Amino acid sequence: MKMHKSAIPIQAIAIFALLFLASLSSQIAAQDSQSVLQALHANERDVRHLLRDEIRRPLEVIEFLGIDSGMQVLDVYAADGYYSYILSKVVGPQGRVYAQNPAAGSNVEDIRQMYSLADALDERIESAALNNIAHLRQDLFELEIEPASLDAVMLVQILHDFYNADPDYAAAVLSHLKSRLKPGGIVAIIDHVGEAGQDNRRLHRMRKSQLLALAERVGLTLIGDSNLLENRTDQHRRPVFDPMLGRDTDRFLLKFQN
């Protein structure tokens, strides 16, 4: 009986501790969300990026992906750093963001625009003192990132270009990026929804089924599929740069695990 009586307080303490930790975690998550929200509206942020937030919903995307302070994250084809800036604020001083852009001489459509966007990112890193961003203007297969060192990789509206040019190349890219992830690391992919029978290369789109097959091919496991960026008014027949769309395309948001 004595043993039974003493076990009850211990169970109560354990339950209380779990409730306390859950409450503390919720408070920390709320504080993190608030700090990111403040960063999104900071004066140092590019006005052009601010104007994209309503469509891109970055805070909700980051929360869905589970990216947090202290993480090491790669932003593939970062361009002028829309997500690089946000990730910098999310991972904080203890984390690291690798913003990748093509190297000089890369075979990239409209490489001059990519150079201009990459230059703009360099200027933003300096002016906003984003000291936890390493801007890597390197080929994806030559990245100066150690194997099994990343917590997450983001490919935002770029995988369709790899896939539509050559599915085998797209598979090789994903496989290489996977090798840079820690066990359990995350690959986040956002892209424009395409349909069968359409010229998705011209439209800069891809089918979700193509991505799922590609991920299975390289050994990535789907752990999240969000409709956060869905737009049912996009009929998938227009090029994504069509002014009629105003950048508000129908996009899938998938989360894979290594």
C-alpha positions as CSV (number, residue, x, y, z in Angstrom):
1,M,0.0,0.0,0.0
2,K,2.8,2.4,0.8
3,M,4.4,1.9,-2.6
4,H,1.0,2.5,-4.2
5,K,0.5,5.8,-2.3
6,S,4.0,7.1,-3.1
7,A,3.5,6.3,-6.8
8,I,0.5,8.7,-7.1
9,P,2.5,11.9,-6.3
10,I,5.3,10.8,-8.7
11,Q,2.7,10.3,-11.5
12,A,1.2,13.7,-10.7
13,I,4.6,15.4,-10.8
14,A,5.4,13.7,-14.2
15,I,2.1,14.9,-15.7
16,F,2.6,18.4,-14.3
17,A,6.1,18.5,-15.8
18,L,4.8,17.4,-19.2
19,L,2.1,20.1,-19.1
20,F,4.7,22.7,-18.1
21,L,7.1,21.7,-20.9
22,A,4.2,21.8,-23.4
23,S,3.2,25.3,-22.2
24,L,6.8,26.5,-22.3
25,S,7.2,25.1,-25.9
26,S,4.1,26.9,-27.0
27,Q,5.3,30.2,-25.4
28,I,8.7,29.8,-27.2
29,A,7.0,29.1,-30.5
30,A,4.8,32.2,-30.1
31,Q,7.9,34.3,-29.3
32,D,9.7,32.9,-32.4
33,S,6.7,33.6,-34.6
34,Q,6.5,37.2,-33.2
35,S,10.2,37.8,-33.8
36,V,9.9,36.5,-37.4
37,L,6.8,38.7,-37.9
38,Q,8.8,41.7,-36.7
39,A,11.6,40.8,-39.1
40,L,9.2,40.6,-42.0
41,H,8.1,44.2,-41.4
42,A,11.6,45.6,-40.7
43,N,12.7,48.8,-42.5
44,E,15.8,47.0,-43.8
45,R,13.7,44.6,-45.8
46,D,13.3,45.0,-49.6
47,V,10.0,46.6,-50.4
48,R,9.6,44.3,-53.4
49,H,9.8,41.3,-51.0
50,L,7.2,42.8,-48.7
51,L,4.8,43.0,-51.6
52,R,5.1,39.3,-52.2
53,D,4.3,38.2,-48.6
54,E,0.5,38.0,-49.1
55,I,0.9,35.5,-51.9
56,R,3.9,33.6,-50.5
57,R,2.8,33.5,-46.9
58,P,6.3,32.9,-45.6
59,L,5.6,32.8,-41.9
60,E,3.0,30.0,-42.4
61,V,5.4,28.2,-44.7
62,I,8.3,28.3,-42.2
63,E,6.0,27.0,-39.4
64,F,4.7,24.1,-41.6
65,L,8.3,23.1,-42.4
66,G,9.4,23.3,-38.8
67,I,12.5,25.4,-39.5
68,D,13.8,26.8,-36.2
69,S,16.6,28.6,-34.5
70,G,20.1,27.1,-34.6
71,M,19.4,25.2,-37.9
72,Q,21.7,25.0,-40.9
73,V,19.6,25.6,-44.0
74,L,20.4,25.7,-47.8
75,D,18.3,28.0,-50.0
76,V,18.7,26.7,-53.6
77,Y,18.8,29.4,-56.3
78,A,18.3,32.1,-53.7
79,A,18.2,34.9,-56.4
80,D,17.9,38.2,-54.5
81,G,17.3,36.4,-51.2
82,Y,13.6,36.6,-50.5
83,Y,13.7,33.4,-48.4
84,S,17.4,33.8,-47.4
85,Y,16.6,36.9,-45.4
86,I,13.6,35.3,-43.7
87,L,15.6,32.1,-42.9
88,S,18.4,34.3,-41.5
89,K,16.0,35.7,-39.0
90,V,14.5,32.3,-38.2
91,V,17.7,30.4,-37.5
92,G,19.3,33.3,-35.6
93,P,22.9,33.9,-34.7
94,Q,23.4,30.2,-33.8
95,G,22.2,29.0,-37.1
96,R,23.5,29.3,-40.7
97,V,21.9,30.0,-44.1
98,Y,23.6,29.0,-47.3
99,A,22.2,31.0,-50.1
100,Q,23.2,29.4,-53.4
101,N,23.2,31.1,-56.8
102,P,24.7,29.9,-60.1
103,A,28.4,30.3,-60.7
104,A,29.9,32.4,-63.4
105,G,29.5,30.6,-66.8
106,S,26.7,28.5,-65.7
107,N,24.2,27.3,-68.3
108,V,21.2,29.1,-66.9
109,E,18.4,30.7,-68.8
110,D,18.8,34.5,-68.6
111,I,22.0,34.3,-66.6
112,R,22.4,38.1,-66.7
113,Q,19.3,38.5,-64.6
114,M,20.6,35.9,-62.1
115,Y,23.8,37.8,-61.8
116,S,21.9,41.0,-61.0
117,L,19.7,39.3,-58.5
118,A,22.8,37.7,-56.8
119,D,24.5,41.0,-56.7
120,A,21.4,42.5,-55.0
121,L,21.6,39.7,-52.4
122,D,25.3,40.6,-51.7
123,E,24.2,44.2,-51.1
124,R,21.4,43.1,-48.8
125,I,23.6,40.9,-46.7
126,E,26.0,43.8,-46.2
127,S,23.5,46.5,-45.6
128,A,21.4,44.5,-43.2
129,A,24.4,42.8,-41.5
130,L,23.0,39.3,-42.2
131,N,26.2,37.7,-40.8
132,N,24.7,34.2,-40.6
133,I,24.2,34.0,-44.4
134,A,27.0,32.5,-46.6
135,H,26.3,33.4,-50.2
136,L,27.6,30.6,-52.4
137,R,27.8,31.5,-56.1
138,Q,28.7,28.0,-57.0
139,D,27.4,25.1,-59.1
140,L,25.1,22.8,-57.0
141,F,27.5,19.9,-57.4
142,E,30.4,22.0,-56.2
143,L,28.9,23.5,-53.0
144,E,31.3,24.0,-50.1
145,I,28.9,22.3,-47.7
146,E,30.0,19.2,-45.7
147,P,28.0,16.0,-46.2
148,A,25.3,15.3,-43.5
149,S,25.6,18.8,-42.2
150,L,22.3,20.5,-43.1
151,D,19.0,20.4,-41.3
152,A,16.9,21.6,-44.2
153,V,17.1,22.4,-48.0
154,M,14.6,24.7,-49.7
155,L,13.9,24.6,-53.4
156,V,11.4,27.3,-54.1
157,Q,9.9,27.5,-57.6
158,I,13.1,26.1,-59.3
159,L,12.8,22.3,-59.5
160,H,10.5,22.5,-62.5
161,D,13.3,24.0,-64.6
162,F,15.6,21.1,-63.7
163,Y,13.0,18.5,-64.3
164,N,11.6,19.9,-67.6
165,A,15.1,20.2,-69.0
166,D,16.1,16.7,-67.9
167,P,14.4,14.5,-65.3
168,D,17.7,12.6,-64.7
169,Y,19.5,15.8,-64.0
170,A,16.7,16.7,-61.5
171,A,17.1,13.4,-59.8
172,A,20.9,13.8,-59.6
173,V,20.4,17.3,-58.0
174,L,18.0,15.9,-55.4
175,S,20.3,13.0,-54.7
176,H,23.3,15.3,-54.2
177,L,21.4,17.7,-51.9
178,K,20.1,14.7,-49.9
179,S,23.7,13.7,-49.3
180,R,24.3,17.1,-47.6
181,L,21.4,16.5,-45.2
182,K,21.7,15.1,-41.7
183,P,19.7,11.9,-41.0
184,G,16.1,13.1,-40.6
185,G,16.8,16.4,-42.4
186,I,14.1,18.1,-44.4
187,V,13.7,18.9,-48.1
188,A,11.1,21.6,-48.8
189,I,9.8,22.0,-52.3
190,I,7.5,24.7,-53.5
191,D,6.6,24.8,-57.2
192,H,4.0,25.8,-59.8
193,V,1.3,23.2,-60.5
194,G,1.3,21.9,-64.0
195,E,-1.0,19.5,-65.8
196,A,-0.6,16.6,-68.2
197,G,-0.8,17.5,-71.8
198,Q,0.5,21.0,-71.3
199,D,3.9,22.3,-72.4
200,N,5.1,22.7,-68.8
201,R,8.6,23.6,-69.8
202,R,7.3,26.7,-71.6
203,L,4.9,27.4,-68.8
204,H,7.5,26.9,-66.0
205,R,5.4,24.3,-64.2
206,M,5.5,20.7,-63.2
207,R,3.0,18.0,-62.1
208,K,3.0,17.1,-58.4
209,S,3.0,13.4,-59.5
210,Q,6.3,14.0,-61.2
211,L,7.8,15.4,-58.0
212,L,6.5,12.5,-55.9
213,A,8.0,10.0,-58.4
214,L,11.3,11.9,-58.3
215,A,11.5,12.0,-54.5
216,E,10.7,8.3,-54.3
217,R,13.5,7.6,-56.9
218,V,16.1,9.3,-54.7
219,G,14.9,7.9,-51.4
220,L,13.1,10.9,-49.9
221,T,10.0,10.2,-47.7
222,L,7.0,12.5,-48.0
223,I,6.0,13.7,-44.5
224,G,3.9,16.8,-45.3
225,D,1.7,18.0,-48.1
226,S,0.1,21.5,-47.6
227,N,-2.5,23.4,-49.6
228,L,-1.3,26.6,-48.1
229,L,-0.3,28.1,-51.5
230,E,-3.2,26.7,-53.4
231,N,-5.0,29.0,-55.9
232,R,-7.9,27.4,-57.6
233,T,-8.4,30.3,-60.0
234,D,-5.1,29.4,-61.7
235,Q,-6.1,27.1,-64.6
236,H,-2.5,26.0,-65.1
237,R,-2.5,27.0,-68.8
238,R,-0.7,30.3,-68.5
239,P,3.0,30.9,-68.1
240,V,3.8,31.7,-64.5
241,F,5.1,35.1,-65.5
242,D,1.9,36.1,-67.2
243,P,0.8,39.5,-65.8
244,M,-2.8,38.2,-65.6
245,L,-1.6,35.9,-62.8
246,G,0.2,38.6,-60.8
247,R,2.6,36.0,-59.5
248,D,-0.3,34.3,-57.7
249,T,0.0,30.8,-59.2
250,D,-1.3,27.6,-57.9
251,R,1.6,26.0,-56.0
252,F,2.2,22.8,-54.1
253,L,4.2,22.8,-50.9
254,L,5.7,19.4,-50.0
255,K,7.9,18.4,-47.1
256,F,10.2,15.4,-47.5
257,Q,12.5,13.7,-45.0
258,N,15.9,12.2,-45.5
